[in-house]
Amino acid sequence: MKHSSELIQTMRDALEAVMATVPADQSVIGLKAAVAQCILQAAAQGQTSFDGLVASASCQLQTIISMLS
């Protein structure tokens, strides 16, 4: 799937925003990649706003951390 450069930047910004909310003691190997995948999936399903992408990833963050820990 090809995304516009604007959407790619929005996805990057969303990734950084979500990662900034992760406490250092919960930051596990592979977390950033898993969150990025979550954001990509949300974009593939039509979510293109910054807030929507952050919300999509944030609501799955604890599940992702639990699976990777």
Secondary structure, 3 states (H helix, E strand, C coil): CCCCHHHHHHHHHHHHHHHCCCCHHHCCCCHHHHHHHHHHHHHHCCCCCHHHHHHHHHCCHHHHHHHHC
